[in-house]
Amino acid sequence: MNLKSILLLSSAMLVFAQAQSQTHISTNGKKYTLVEEATGNWCGYCPDGAQVIEQTIEPNYPRTIIASWHNGDAMQLTGDPFCSGSGYITGFPLGTVNRTYWGGAIQQNRGQWTGDCAADSSATPKFDVSMVCTYDNTTRVITIAVTGKALSALTGNWRINAFITEDSISSSGSGYTQHSYMYPAGTTCANGSLSWFVGLCASACPSYTCSVCANLPTTSYSHMNVVNSVLASGGNIWGDIAFTNPAVNATFTKNYTYTIPTTSNYQKVKVIGLVQKYGSNNTDRAIENCIEAKVPLMWKNTLGLSQSVTSLSELAVYPNPAGNYINVSCMLATPAATTVTIASVVGQVISEQSFTPNGTNFSENIAIGNLSNGTYFMTLTSNGEKTTKQFVVSK
């Protein structure tokens, strides 16, 4: 091969590598929780379910992953596999937490989701779940490898699955405009807070007065965590066959691909990988563990310029103000030792903790019960980079 051919080949390989980026994430011995919400734009109480998720579950349980399955609107999947096809759902907004029995039922109302997440967060996982995801920004194809690893010897059949979800879908137009019964003054959410949607009345719902049902303004409501696709064969929500009576440390990998439609914003697309039991009926089909990856953290353009993929991308510190605990989460470009430092406003270091993540999904709950009310700074250091967020303690 002459020098010109070598240079051309090297150039082609460089462009190919730069056109793709890869991310690896793992549950790393921790238990993650999947909340599957049954919803629809016609459902007047469903905005209340969304508020419970965003106000109570996500800030307090950072290892909770949300999948919103739509029924009877433009976002419903063909065949309606979860809301109508699973045998779980009899009303809206109802849902499941790991498709597990809680208090004698798998189907749970929105007032029960938070307590279920609290109980599940302390459970011992039966499986680790890891994913390696690659996104090609030219073809818009995501290549996904979901791997399950049994953490103990188990009996029964276990399956692997992957979902595609999308955030920030506009509540605009037929099949998308969200109805709300949470409009009247004084309406409270299932978590006891005042409803976010009080007084928001773009127009009355069909056949209802505005004081009873509102069409929420598009500037005030977006559909989040919308399930766009189930990647198991045939779109089967029960997953693809993987393990039978797995021994400790047994592993199995399923490979999937998904092409992001041009109508979707790749920056809002996520992949959920999971391992689930498959028994003879719904009482023995729990989801055992899951993990989530965001497409923007997989992406590079053809010039090799990173899009959001820094060592500490999308750092979140919440709740803020905080009480006795504060959650910190971010995506790492590569798994690396990560240090969390808390300092006062005058720069005095109050605490410093080091963590060694096994994947690029970093999430920790930090105890701050020893801090007095006031303003503080949290600094994360990883991969030679630092980023700082301000937070307030108010007890």
N, C-alpha and C positions, 0 to 999 in steps of 0.2 A: 504494500500500500504506500503510495507516495505521500509527501508532506501535505500537499493540497487536500488530498482525500482525508488524511488524519485531521486536519484543521476543520474541514467541513463536518466530519463526524463529531468532533468535540463540540463544535458550535451547536449542532443539532441536539446533542445530548444535554447541553447546558440549557437551551431553550425549553426542552421537554421537562427538565427538572424544575425550572423556574415557573413553568406553567401549572405545576401542581405543588401542593403542600400537604403534609401528613400530620395527623394528631393521634396520640395514644392516650387513652384514659382507662382507669381501672377503679373498681370499688375498694380494692386494697384492704380486704378484711373487714370493711365497714358495711353496715346495712343501709341501703337506700330504699325509699318508699315510693311506690307509684300510685298516685291518686288519679283515677279515671272518672271524669265528670261527664254526665249525660246532659246535653244542653241543646238549645235551638234559638234562633232569632225570634221566634214566635212566643217563647216562654217568658212570661212577665216576671217570674221570680228568679230566673237564671242570672241576671246581673248581681243578685245577692250572693249566689254561689261564687261568682267571680270575685266579689269583694272579700269573702271569707278566704279564698285562696291567696289573694294578693296582700291582704292586710294582716292575716293571722298565720296562715300556714307557711308561706314562703319566707317571711322574715324570721320566724322562730324555729323552723325545721329546714335548714339549708340542704339537707340530703333528701329532700322530697322533690320528686319529678312529677309534672302535671301533663296529662293527656286529656284534651277536651274533645269528646265525640259528639258530633252534631246530628240532629234528627229533624227531618221535615223542612230543611232549608237548603240554600245553595251550597253549603259546606258539607253536607251529608255524603259519606262514601257510598258507592254503589252497593246495594244490598243491606246497608245500615247494619254492619256486622256486630257492633257493640250494643247500641241502644235497643234494637229490635231483634238482633240475631243471637245475643249471648244468653238470653234467658234470665239476666240479672235485673233489668230495668223495668219498673212498672210506673214510674212517674218522673217528673222533672222539677227542679234540678236534683236528681239523686245521683249516686255514684258508688264506686267501690274503692277500697284502700287495699291494694295488693290482691284484690279479689279474694279476700280472706274473711272468715267468720269473725265478726265483732259483735258481741252481745246477742248472739243467736241469729245473725243475719249477715249476708254478704253485701246486699244493697244497703247503703247508708244515706241518711239525709244530710244536708249541708251543715247542720249543727253538730254532727257527730264526727266529721272529718278530722278536725283538729285533735280531738282526744285519741282517735285511732292513730294519727301520725305520732303523737307523743308516746303511745304504747309501743309502736313499731320501731321507733328510733333506738330503743334499748334492746331490741331483739338480736340474737346471735345469727348471723347469716349462714345459710347452708351452702351457698355458692359465692364465689367471686365472679364478677362479670367484667370483661375488658373489651375495648373496641379499638381497632386501628381503622381510621377513616381517611380517605384521600379525596379531595375535590379538584376536578379539572375545570378551571374557569372558562376554557374554550368550548368544551362540549357540554358543560354544566352537569357532568356525571359525577355522582358520589359513589365511591367504591368502599364497601363496609365489610369488615371482618369482625363478627361478634364471637367471643370465646367465653365459654363457661368453664369454671374449675370447681369441682366438688371439694368442699372443705372438710367433709367427713364422709364415711361410708353411708350410703343411702339406699333405700329401696324404692321401687316404682319407676315410672316413666317420666322423663324430664325433657322439655323442649326449649328451643331457642327462637327468638323472634326479634324483629326490629320495626319500629314505627318512624314515620316522618311527620314532624309537626311544624307549624308555622305560626309566628307571632304577628301582631299588629295588622290583622286583616281589617280593612275599613268596614264600619257599620254603615254602609251606604248602598242603596238600591234594593231591588226586589230580591228576597232571599238572604239579605245581609242586614238590613235595618233592624236594630234590636228594640224589642218591646220591653217595657218595664212597669211592674205594679208597685215599684218602690218609690213612686213619685210623691205622694202626699206628705205634707209637713209632719214631722215627728216620727216618720217611719224609721225603724231600727233594723239593723242587719242581724243575721243569725248569730254573730259573735257579740251582739250587744251594743255595737257602735251605731251611731247615726248613719243611715244609708248615704252613700256617696251620691245617690241619684235623686235626692229630694229636690224638687223644684225644677229639675231638668225636663222640659217639655217642649220638644221641637214641634210636635203635633200630636193629636190624639191618635191612639191605635184605632184601626177600623172597628166600628160598632161600639166604641167606648168613648166616654168623655175624657178630657185631659186630666181631670182630677182622679181618675181611676186607672188609666193606662196611658203611658207616654211612649212615643217613638223617640228614643234618645238621640240627641244631636251627634253627628259623626265626629265632632271635635271632642266629645266627652266619652266615647266608648269605642274600643277596638276589640276584636275577637282575638284571644290569646290561646296559645298551645293547641291550635286546631290540628287534629289528626288528618293529614293529607293522603297517607298511604300506609298500608300494612305490607311488609316486604316478604313475609313467609309465603310459601307456595300457595297460590290461589287466594291470596289475601286472607289467609286463615288466622283469626285472632288467637287460636290455640297454639300457634307456632309450628315449627318444623321439628321432626323427630331428631333427638340428639343422644340422650343417655337412657340406659336401662340398668337399674340397680348399680349406679356408679360407685366405684371404690374411691377412697380418699385420694385426692389429687388427680382424679380422672379429668381429662379436658376434652372439649369438643368445640370445633369452630364451624360456623356457618358464614358463607360469603354472600353478600347481596350487592346489587347496584341499583341506583335510582337516578333518573334524570330530572333535574329541577325544571319545571315548566317556565317558559318565558314570562308567564303571568304572575309568577311568584318572585318575591324579593329574596335572593339567596342569603342576604344578610340577616334575615329573620327565620331561616330554616334550621331545624335541629333534628338530630337522630337519637332515638332511644333504643338501646339494646337491652335485652332482658332474658332471664332464664325463668321458666314457669313449669309447675307440676302439670301433669296431664293424667288425672284419674278418671274413673268411670262416670263421674258427674261433676256439677259445678262446685260441690262442697269439697272437692279434692283437686282443685285446679288453681291453686294460689300462685301468684307471682313471687318468686323467692328473692330475687335481687335484680337491680337495673342500674343503668348508667346513661348519661346524656352527653352528646357532643354538639357543639354549635358550628355550623358551616363557616362563618367568617373566620374562625380560628384555624380552619383548614386551608384557607385560600391565599394564593399569591397570583399577582398578574404576570403577564408574559415578560415584563421587564425585570421580574424578580423583586419588585417593591412590595414589602409586606403590607397587608391590609389587616390591621388590628392585632397581628401576631407578634406581641412583645412578650417579654418574660412574665409580665404581670398584667395581662390583658383583662379588661372588664372587672377591675377590682370593685367589690361591693362590701360595705360595712353596714350592718343593720342588726336590730332596729336602731334608729338614731332619732331621738334620744334613746339611750340604753339604760338598763337597770343593773342586774347582777351578772348578766352575760351579754356578750356581743358576738355576732357571727361575722366571720370574714371569709370571703370566697373569691376565687379568681381562676383564670385558666393560665397555665404555664406553657411557654413555648416548648420546653422539654422538662421531664421530671428532674428536679434538683432540690437540694436542701434549701428550705425556706425559713427565714427568721421573721417573727412577728415582734415588733418593739412598740411599747406604749410609752409616750413621754408627755410631760406636762406642757403648758403653754410657754414656760420659760426654758424648755429643753431638757429638764431633768428626766432621765430614764427611770421609769417606775417598774417596768417588767420587760423581760425578753425571753421568748420561747422559740425553740428550733424544732422543725418538723422535717421528716424525710418522706415525701410523697412517692407513691409507686407509679403514678400516672400524672397527666397534665391537669387533672381536675382537682384543685386545692380547695378544701372547705373545712374550717375548724370553728368550734364554739369556745370562746375565750372567757374565762371567769374574770369578772371585774368587780366583784363584791367588795373588795378592799378600797375601791376608789371613792373619793368624796364627789359630791355633785360639782359639775364644772365642765370645762372644755379640755379635750385631750387630742393628741395626734397619734395615729397608728401608722407605723411604717413597715412595709413588707420588703424584704431583701431576698432576691433569688436570681440565679444566673448572672450575678454581677451587676444587677440593676436594682433600683429602689423606687418605690412609689409610696406616697403618704396620703392618708385621708384624715380629715378632722371629724371628731364625733363628740357628742355631749352625753354626760352621765346625769340622769335625773331620776331619783328614787322616791 
